[in-house]
């Protein structure tokens, strides 16, 4: 599934949920379903700068040249947000990740329903995921 197809799938899922409390509940459920990150990856260098909550993000490049992300957070809503991002970007090439326009964030209304500090954290998460992609792209060349 392409990044665009996954974004559209999420948009369609959220379109079916009218109430924002229910949407937050769904985001939290997604976070709870996020596979556990290896405790050894919960290091200061994997902490995302700019997040109010603690968010650990790790990435590896698999044998097929696709980036695989793992993450965790000490805040349930933030864990759900990073889970959304991983569900869209995981398993794609560095170029696909770097070229991705993550419009689903605004299309589902998430951007306007986050506090300014959470919005800054969301931007920091996206930036870190793209930085991993950029590093793997540079390493490949």
C-alpha positions, 0 to 999 in steps of 0.5 A: 500500500502506498503512503497516499493510499494509507493516508486515504484509508485513515481519512476514511476511518476518521470520517466515520467518527463524528465526535472528537472524544471518540476520535481521541479514543480511537487514536489512543486505541491505535497507540495501545496497539503499537508494537512494543519498542525494545527497552534498549532503544529507549535511550536519550539519543532516541528521544524526540526533541521538541515534544512535551511528553517523552517520545522515543523513536527508532528506525532501521533500514531493512534488507529491501531498503525500506525504513522500519520504525518503532516508537513509544511514549509516556503519554497515551495520546502522543503514543497514538499520534506516533502510531498514526505516523508509523502506520503511514510511513513504515515500510517505505523507502527513504525517498518515499518518506522524504517525498510524502505530503502528510496531509492526512493530519489536517484532513482528519482535523488532528492539527486543529484539535491539538494544543500548541505544545502537542502540535509542536511535538507532532511536527518534531515527530514528522521531522525526526522520521524524515531525518531518519529517511534522509540519513538512510538515503545518504548512507545508501549513496 
